[in-house]
């Protein structure tokens, strides 16, 4: 990995870290700060078509079922498609208020498509699916 890729990997890791700090704070605006304007999110039961739709969904979640929750998310694979595009695969789960661990049946695998815009890495698309045992 070249120093540029090392720097890019660190910048992408920071995108995830900042996002989950915002999650823990229940801050939907900060949560989507590193999303492209026309980002998409697909999760079981949800398809969001813009940063604003994502923000609205997170704000509703933070005011309701996601209140006082946090996320664990481990990047399992990161590959660069070219100088300005990357795909990350992670394993994640939500710890609801009072939980110390995420039950195995609530873990997901997620695919993140990231794009560099104006020297900044942003989430262009996100998709998750329940994790399986293999």
GUBA-142828 format. One line per field, with one value per atom (N, C-alpha, C): atom name; residue number from 1; chain; residue in one letter; x, y, z. Coordinates in Angstrom, 2 decimals, m for minus. Layout:
N
atomo <- c(CA|...)
num <- c(NUM|...)
cadena <- c(A|...)
residuo <- c(a|...)
px <- c(X|...)
py <- c(Y|...)
pz <- c(Z|...)
end
This chain:
134
atomo <- c(N|CA|C|N|CA|C|N|CA|C|N|CA|C|N|CA|C|N|CA|C|N|CA|C|N|CA|C|N|CA|C|N|CA|C|N|CA|C|N|CA|C|N|CA|C|N|CA|C|N|CA|C|N|CA|C|N|CA|C|N|CA|C|N|CA|C|N|CA|C|N|CA|C|N|CA|C|N|CA|C|N|CA|C|N|CA|C|N|CA|C|N|CA|C|N|CA|C|N|CA|C|N|CA|C|N|CA|C|N|CA|C|N|CA|C|N|CA|C|N|CA|C|N|CA|C|N|CA|C|N|CA|C|N|CA|C|N|CA|C|N|CA|C|N|CA|C|N|CA|C|N|CA|C|N|CA|C|N|CA|C|N|CA|C|N|CA|C|N|CA|C|N|CA|C|N|CA|C|N|CA|C|N|CA|C|N|CA|C|N|CA|C|N|CA|C|N|CA|C|N|CA|C|N|CA|C|N|CA|C|N|CA|C|N|CA|C|N|CA|C|N|CA|C|N|CA|C|N|CA|C|N|CA|C|N|CA|C|N|CA|C|N|CA|C|N|CA|C|N|CA|C|N|CA|C|N|CA|C|N|CA|C|N|CA|C|N|CA|C|N|CA|C|N|CA|C|N|CA|C|N|CA|C|N|CA|C|N|CA|C|N|CA|C|N|CA|C|N|CA|C|N|CA|C|N|CA|C|N|CA|C|N|CA|C|N|CA|C|N|CA|C|N|CA|C|N|CA|C|N|CA|C|N|CA|C|N|CA|C|N|CA|C|N|CA|C|N|CA|C|N|CA|C|N|CA|C|N|CA|C|N|CA|C|N|CA|C|N|CA|C|N|CA|C|N|CA|C|N|CA|C|N|CA|C|N|CA|C|N|CA|C|N|CA|C|N|CA|C|N|CA|C|N|CA|C|N|CA|C|N|CA|C|N|CA|C|N|CA|C|N|CA|C|N|CA|C|N|CA|C|N|CA|C|N|CA|C|N|CA|C|N|CA|C|N|CA|C|N|CA|C|N|CA|C|N|CA|C|N|CA|C|N|CA|C|N|CA|C)
num <- c(1|1|1|2|2|2|3|3|3|4|4|4|5|5|5|6|6|6|7|7|7|8|8|8|9|9|9|10|10|10|11|11|11|12|12|12|13|13|13|14|14|14|15|15|15|16|16|16|17|17|17|18|18|18|19|19|19|20|20|20|21|21|21|22|22|22|23|23|23|24|24|24|25|25|25|26|26|26|27|27|27|28|28|28|29|29|29|30|30|30|31|31|31|32|32|32|33|33|33|34|34|34|35|35|35|36|36|36|37|37|37|38|38|38|39|39|39|40|40|40|41|41|41|42|42|42|43|43|43|44|44|44|45|45|45|46|46|46|47|47|47|48|48|48|49|49|49|50|50|50|51|51|51|52|52|52|53|53|53|54|54|54|55|55|55|56|56|56|57|57|57|58|58|58|59|59|59|60|60|60|61|61|61|62|62|62|63|63|63|64|64|64|65|65|65|66|66|66|67|67|67|68|68|68|69|69|69|70|70|70|71|71|71|72|72|72|73|73|73|74|74|74|75|75|75|76|76|76|77|77|77|78|78|78|79|79|79|80|80|80|81|81|81|82|82|82|83|83|83|84|84|84|85|85|85|86|86|86|87|87|87|88|88|88|89|89|89|90|90|90|91|91|91|92|92|92|93|93|93|94|94|94|95|95|95|96|96|96|97|97|97|98|98|98|99|99|99|100|100|100|101|101|101|102|102|102|103|103|103|104|104|104|105|105|105|106|106|106|107|107|107|108|108|108|109|109|109|110|110|110|111|111|111|112|112|112|113|113|113|114|114|114|115|115|115|116|116|116|117|117|117|118|118|118|119|119|119|120|120|120|121|121|121|122|122|122|123|123|123|124|124|124|125|125|125|126|126|126|127|127|127|128|128|128|129|129|129|130|130|130|131|131|131|132|132|132|133|133|133|134|134|134)
cadena <- c(A|A|A|A|A|A|A|A|A|A|A|A|A|A|A|A|A|A|A|A|A|A|A|A|A|A|A|A|A|A|A|A|A|A|A|A|A|A|A|A|A|A|A|A|A|A|A|A|A|A|A|A|A|A|A|A|A|A|A|A|A|A|A|A|A|A|A|A|A|A|A|A|A|A|A|A|A|A|A|A|A|A|A|A|A|A|A|A|A|A|A|A|A|A|A|A|A|A|A|A|A|A|A|A|A|A|A|A|A|A|A|A|A|A|A|A|A|A|A|A|A|A|A|A|A|A|A|A|A|A|A|A|A|A|A|A|A|A|A|A|A|A|A|A|A|A|A|A|A|A|A|A|A|A|A|A|A|A|A|A|A|A|A|A|A|A|A|A|A|A|A|A|A|A|A|A|A|A|A|A|A|A|A|A|A|A|A|A|A|A|A|A|A|A|A|A|A|A|A|A|A|A|A|A|A|A|A|A|A|A|A|A|A|A|A|A|A|A|A|A|A|A|A|A|A|A|A|A|A|A|A|A|A|A|A|A|A|A|A|A|A|A|A|A|A|A|A|A|A|A|A|A|A|A|A|A|A|A|A|A|A|A|A|A|A|A|A|A|A|A|A|A|A|A|A|A|A|A|A|A|A|A|A|A|A|A|A|A|A|A|A|A|A|A|A|A|A|A|A|A|A|A|A|A|A|A|A|A|A|A|A|A|A|A|A|A|A|A|A|A|A|A|A|A|A|A|A|A|A|A|A|A|A|A|A|A|A|A|A|A|A|A|A|A|A|A|A|A|A|A|A|A|A|A|A|A|A|A|A|A|A|A|A|A|A|A|A|A|A|A|A|A|A|A|A|A|A|A|A|A|A|A|A|A|A|A|A|A|A|A|A|A|A|A|A|A|A|A|A|A|A|A)
residuo <- c(x|x|x|x|x|x|x|x|x|x|x|x|x|x|x|x|x|x|x|x|x|x|x|x|x|x|x|x|x|x|x|x|x|x|x|x|x|x|x|x|x|x|x|x|x|x|x|x|x|x|x|x|x|x|x|x|x|x|x|x|x|x|x|x|x|x|x|x|x|x|x|x|x|x|x|x|x|x|x|x|x|x|x|x|x|x|x|x|x|x|x|x|x|x|x|x|x|x|x|x|x|x|x|x|x|x|x|x|x|x|x|x|x|x|x|x|x|x|x|x|x|x|x|x|x|x|x|x|x|x|x|x|x|x|x|x|x|x|x|x|x|x|x|x|x|x|x|x|x|x|x|x|x|x|x|x|x|x|x|x|x|x|x|x|x|x|x|x|x|x|x|x|x|x|x|x|x|x|x|x|x|x|x|x|x|x|x|x|x|x|x|x|x|x|x|x|x|x|x|x|x|x|x|x|x|x|x|x|x|x|x|x|x|x|x|x|x|x|x|x|x|x|x|x|x|x|x|x|x|x|x|x|x|x|x|x|x|x|x|x|x|x|x|x|x|x|x|x|x|x|x|x|x|x|x|x|x|x|x|x|x|x|x|x|x|x|x|x|x|x|x|x|x|x|x|x|x|x|x|x|x|x|x|x|x|x|x|x|x|x|x|x|x|x|x|x|x|x|x|x|x|x|x|x|x|x|x|x|x|x|x|x|x|x|x|x|x|x|x|x|x|x|x|x|x|x|x|x|x|x|x|x|x|x|x|x|x|x|x|x|x|x|x|x|x|x|x|x|x|x|x|x|x|x|x|x|x|x|x|x|x|x|x|x|x|x|x|x|x|x|x|x|x|x|x|x|x|x|x|x|x|x|x|x|x|x|x|x|x|x|x|x|x|x|x|x|x|x|x|x|x|x)
px <- c(0.86|0.00|0.90|0.65|1.45|1.04|1.85|1.51|0.19|m0.11|m1.38|m2.53|m2.41|m3.46|m3.55|m2.43|m2.45|m3.20|m2.91|m3.61|m5.10|m5.42|m6.82|m7.53|m6.87|m7.47|m7.75|m6.83|m7.02|m8.18|m8.28|m9.36|m10.71|m10.77|m12.02|m12.37|m11.40|m11.65|m12.20|m11.71|m12.19|m13.65|m14.02|m15.42|m16.31|m15.93|m16.73|m16.72|m15.56|m15.45|m16.31|m16.24|m17.04|m18.53|m18.91|m20.31|m20.84|m20.06|m20.56|m20.45|m19.57|m19.60|m20.89|m21.27|m22.53|m23.71|m23.65|m24.72|m24.85|m23.75|m23.77|m24.33|m24.12|m24.64|m26.08|m26.62|m27.98|m28.11|m27.03|m26.97|m27.08|m28.29|m28.53|m27.79|m27.67|m26.96|m25.49|m24.85|m23.45|m23.31|m24.30|m24.26|m24.12|m24.83|m24.80|m23.79|m22.99|m22.03|m21.05|m20.76|m19.82|m20.54|m21.76|m22.52|m22.61|m22.53|m22.76|m24.21|m24.44|m25.80|m26.81|m26.43|m27.34|m27.01|m26.51|m26.18|m27.44|m27.26|m28.36|m28.02|m29.07|m28.95|m30.05|m29.63|m30.58|m30.34|m31.40|m31.38|m32.68|m32.77|m34.05|m35.19|m36.13|m37.29|m37.12|m35.94|m35.73|m34.88|m35.28|m34.50|m34.55|m33.41|m33.32|m32.48|m32.96|m32.41|m31.62|m31.32|m30.54|m30.02|m29.03|m28.51|m29.64|m30.54|m31.64|m32.59|m32.93|m33.78|m33.09|m31.79|m31.02|m31.05|m30.83|m30.84|m32.20|m33.27|m34.61|m34.87|m34.45|m34.64|m33.85|m32.62|m31.79|m32.36|m32.83|m33.41|m34.62|m35.46|m36.62|m36.15|m35.14|m34.62|m34.03|m33.24|m32.62|m33.65|m34.79|m35.86|m36.71|m36.57|m37.40|m36.57|m36.63|m36.02|m34.50|m33.81|m32.35|m31.84|m32.76|m32.36|m31.40|m30.28|m29.26|m28.60|m28.64|m27.96|m26.58|m25.79|m24.48|m24.25|m23.20|m22.93|m21.52|m21.38|m20.05|m19.93|m18.79|m18.60|m17.12|m16.81|m15.43|m15.25|m14.33|m14.04|m13.29|m13.86|m13.25|m12.47|m12.81|m12.13|m12.26|m11.19|m11.21|m10.39|m11.03|m10.29|m10.61|m9.61|m9.73|m9.96|m10.99|m11.31|m10.46|m10.17|m9.30|m8.91|m8.38|m7.89|m9.00|m10.25|m11.32|m12.52|m12.38|m13.50|m13.01|m13.75|m13.38|m14.64|m14.44|m15.50|m14.99|m15.80|m15.48|m16.57|m16.17|m17.11|m16.88|m17.96|m17.82|m18.83|m18.58|m19.52|m19.94|m21.24|m21.74|m22.95|m23.28|m24.49|m24.81|m26.05|m26.53|m26.63|m26.03|m26.22|m27.29|m28.41|m29.48|m29.18|m29.85|m29.62|m29.59|m28.54|m28.40|m27.68|m27.44|m26.75|m25.24|m24.49|m23.03|m22.51|m23.30|m22.93|m24.08|m23.75|m24.77|m25.04|m26.29|m26.58|m26.25|m25.76|m25.32|m26.41|m27.66|m28.74|m29.04|m28.39|m28.57|m27.34|m26.33|m25.16|m25.49|m24.89|m25.06|m23.70|m23.68|m22.56|m23.01|m22.12|m22.46|m21.46|m21.94|m21.10|m21.22|m20.08|m20.00|m19.30|m19.87|m19.20|m18.81|m17.54|m17.03|m16.44|m16.59|m16.11|m15.38|m14.22|m13.50|m14.05|m14.45|m14.93|m14.20|m13.55|m12.82|m11.88|m11.10|m10.11|m10.72|m11.97|m12.67|m13.40|m13.25|m13.96|m15.39|m16.35|m17.77|m18.43|m19.48|m20.26|m21.21|m21.10|m21.98|m23.14|m22.89|m23.94|m23.60|m24.65|m24.53|m25.63|m25.28|m26.26|m25.88|m26.86|m26.54|m27.53|m27.08|m27.85|m27.49|m28.43|m28.09|m26.87|m25.99|m24.79|m25.19|m24.48|m24.69|m23.51|m23.58|m22.50|m21.25|m21.30|m20.09|m19.61)
py <- c(m1.18|0.00|1.23|2.13|3.36|4.29|5.32|6.26|6.94|7.18|7.79|6.87|5.60|4.65|4.54|4.59|4.58|5.81|6.95|8.19|8.08|7.53|7.37|6.40|5.30|4.33|4.99|5.79|6.49|7.48|8.17|9.15|8.45|7.29|6.53|6.00|5.51|5.05|6.19|7.39|8.56|8.87|8.68|8.88|8.00|6.71|5.79|6.21|6.55|6.95|8.18|9.18|10.41|10.10|9.21|8.86|8.20|7.31|6.61|7.43|8.42|9.39|10.20|10.58|11.31|10.43|9.13|8.20|8.19|8.00|7.92|9.20|10.33|11.61|11.85|10.96|11.14|12.34|12.66|13.86|13.47|13.55|13.16|14.05|15.34|16.24|15.85|15.61|15.17|13.79|12.93|11.57|11.59|12.47|12.50|13.50|14.11|15.13|14.58|13.29|12.68|11.84|12.20|11.53|12.47|11.91|12.68|13.18|14.25|14.81|13.79|12.98|12.01|10.59|10.44|9.11|8.26|6.94|6.01|5.08|4.69|3.72|2.68|1.42|0.31|m0.59|m0.79|m1.68|m2.46|m3.59|m4.31|m3.36|m3.24|m2.40|m0.92|m0.50|0.93|1.16|2.15|2.64|4.15|4.76|6.22|6.73|7.80|8.23|9.52|10.06|11.30|11.49|12.36|12.68|13.19|13.99|14.53|13.42|12.47|11.36|10.53|10.34|9.59|10.35|11.65|12.48|12.39|12.52|12.45|11.10|10.03|8.70|8.52|9.03|8.92|9.79|10.98|11.86|11.18|10.56|9.84|8.66|7.96|6.84|7.28|8.35|8.85|9.38|9.86|10.33|9.17|8.00|6.85|5.63|4.59|3.30|3.32|4.27|4.32|5.24|5.83|6.75|6.03|6.69|6.19|4.88|4.60|3.41|3.79|2.77|2.97|1.85|1.99|1.02|0.48|m0.80|m1.37|m1.59|m1.35|m1.52|m1.75|m2.89|m3.25|m3.40|m2.64|m2.77|m4.08|m4.94|m6.24|m6.24|m5.32|m5.25|m3.84|m3.34|m2.02|m2.13|m1.81|m1.84|m0.60|m0.15|1.06|0.67|1.27|1.00|1.87|3.08|4.01|5.07|6.18|7.20|7.82|7.79|8.52|7.67|6.34|5.47|4.26|3.90|2.75|2.01|0.73|m0.09|m0.66|m0.52|m1.10|m2.11|m3.19|m4.17|m4.21|m4.11|m4.11|m5.07|m5.37|m6.14|m5.22|m5.08|m4.06|m4.55|m3.80|m4.06|m2.91|m2.82|m1.76|m2.30|m1.54|m1.81|m0.84|m1.39|m0.54|m0.15|0.87|1.38|0.24|0.22|m0.80|m2.06|m2.23|m3.43|m3.20|m4.25|m4.16|m4.88|m5.79|m6.53|m6.51|m6.83|m6.97|m8.46|m8.90|m10.31|m10.72|m11.93|m12.41|m12.28|m12.45|m12.38|m10.96|m9.96|m8.57|m8.03|m8.85|m8.39|m8.33|m7.38|m7.24|m7.14|m7.50|m7.17|m5.97|m5.03|m3.81|m3.57|m3.04|m2.61|m1.10|m0.43|1.02|1.37|2.27|2.82|4.24|4.53|5.86|6.55|7.85|8.67|9.87|10.17|11.37|12.54|13.59|14.82|15.97|16.80|17.96|17.54|16.48|15.97|15.46|15.04|14.54|13.26|12.22|10.97|11.07|10.67|10.72|9.38|9.06|7.85|8.14|7.35|7.50|6.51|5.33|4.32|3.39|2.90|1.97|0.94|m0.31|m1.38|m2.36|m2.85|m3.91|m5.05|m6.19|m7.40|m8.21|m8.95|m9.75|m10.63|m10.68|m11.53|m12.98|m13.84|m15.27|m15.82|m17.03|m17.62|m17.92|m17.86|m18.14|m16.98)
pz <- c(0.00|0.00|0.00|m0.91|m0.96|0.17|0.40|1.46|1.15|m0.13|m0.49|m0.08|m0.38|0.00|1.53|2.21|3.67|4.18|3.61|3.99|3.67|2.49|2.11|3.04|3.39|4.32|5.66|6.14|7.42|7.32|6.20|6.01|5.97|5.32|5.26|6.65|7.39|8.75|9.61|9.38|10.12|9.76|8.50|8.11|8.98|9.11|9.93|11.39|11.92|13.33|13.62|12.74|12.93|12.88|11.96|11.81|13.08|13.67|14.84|16.12|16.14|17.23|17.15|15.94|15.75|16.15|15.80|16.19|17.71|18.41|19.87|20.49|19.80|20.28|19.83|18.98|18.48|17.56|16.83|15.99|14.50|13.96|12.57|11.58|11.89|10.97|10.86|11.99|11.97|11.35|11.57|11.03|9.51|8.84|7.37|6.81|7.65|7.17|6.15|6.21|5.26|4.21|3.87|2.81|1.60|0.40|m0.82|m0.81|m1.52|m1.59|m2.09|m3.07|m3.67|m3.23|m2.02|m1.49|m1.40|m1.45|m1.25|m0.09|0.61|1.69|1.47|1.47|1.38|2.58|3.35|4.50|4.46|5.16|5.16|5.52|4.60|4.82|4.52|4.06|3.82|2.57|1.81|0.67|0.73|1.03|1.14|m0.02|m0.67|m1.96|m1.94|m0.76|m0.70|0.72|0.84|2.17|3.07|2.51|3.32|3.78|2.90|3.32|4.40|4.25|5.25|6.58|6.52|7.74|8.43|7.65|8.23|8.90|8.24|8.81|10.09|10.12|11.33|12.44|12.11|13.14|13.79|12.97|13.51|14.38|13.92|14.70|16.03|15.99|17.23|18.22|17.71|18.58|19.10|18.47|18.84|19.20|18.37|18.75|18.88|18.27|18.34|19.45|20.23|21.30|22.26|22.53|23.46|23.01|21.71|21.18|20.66|20.38|19.77|18.76|17.98|16.92|17.07|16.78|16.57|15.08|14.52|13.08|12.83|12.23|11.96|10.45|9.90|8.48|8.27|7.45|7.17|5.87|4.96|3.67|3.13|2.57|1.93|0.67|m0.45|m1.72|m2.53|m3.23|m4.03|m5.49|m6.08|m7.48|m8.40|m7.93|m8.63|m7.62|m8.08|m7.15|m6.30|m6.80|m6.13|m5.70|m5.78|m5.43|m4.65|m3.62|m2.79|m2.37|m2.07|m1.51|m0.20|0.83|2.13|2.48|3.11|3.65|5.15|5.90|7.36|7.98|9.24|10.05|11.19|11.36|12.29|13.06|14.08|14.84|15.76|16.15|17.03|18.45|19.38|20.82|21.30|21.69|22.19|23.64|24.12|25.47|26.47|27.30|28.33|27.89|26.59|26.10|26.08|26.37|26.29|25.05|24.50|23.30|22.31|21.06|20.03|19.86|20.03|19.80|18.36|18.19|16.87|15.82|16.20|15.21|14.75|15.36|14.92|14.20|13.98|13.24|11.75|11.06|9.62|8.94|7.68|6.81|5.99|5.81|5.07|3.96|2.87|1.77|1.67|1.65|1.56|0.25|m0.52|m1.70|m1.32|m1.43|m1.04|m2.26|m2.29|m3.40|m2.83|m3.42|m3.02|m3.83|m3.11|m3.74|m3.06|m3.84|m3.29|m2.16|m2.41|m1.46|m0.15|m0.20|0.99|0.63|1.44|1.21|1.75|0.92|1.28|0.96|1.70|1.44|0.29|m0.78|m1.93|m1.85|m1.27|m1.14|0.02|0.65|1.78|1.65|1.92|1.92|3.03|3.76|4.73|4.63|5.12|5.10|6.34|6.91|8.08|7.83|8.83|8.73|8.95|8.28|8.49|9.25|9.65|10.46|9.65|8.33|7.55|6.77)
end
